[in-house]
């Protein structure tokens, strides 16, 4: 696993894509893990015949967890999410392959010395952009820094 530091991050840098084949299990376990009992995330008949969708579909907390995984796989264990804002534009269904991609927009240090990478991340299925996401993630300034140790006024997400 990488241990990314701020000196290794530059504006315009692309993150390695992540492709994942979504199954009904992916959708259902994500909904269950987030205690989302709404039937459109686990009952195919309900999703199709009552909601008018083509199948069950991934819920919001499940998708948020996938974004978090994508970003922290890139940063390594010392990367610490500060903020994440995303907009869902289309659903993700079993049998589809979701592909995450991202790019560094800016890198900066705040007044406390914490290094921040601002990312634009997207998940697509084929040529459909399903969700776009803006992320602010703290990365270590050097090998001795750990954003997870920042507290109080030293942590300004």
KABELUR-V431594 format. One line per field, one symbol per residue. psi: psi as a letter, one per 40 degrees, with the letter a starting at -180 (. if undefined). A space follows every 50 residues. Layout:
psi->???
This chain:
psi->highideehihehiihihhhhhiddddddddddefgeheeeehddddddd eeieaiihiddddddddddddddddieehhhdihhihhdiihiieihihh iiihdihihadeehhhhhihiihihbehhdhihhhhhhiidaeeihdeeh ibeehg.
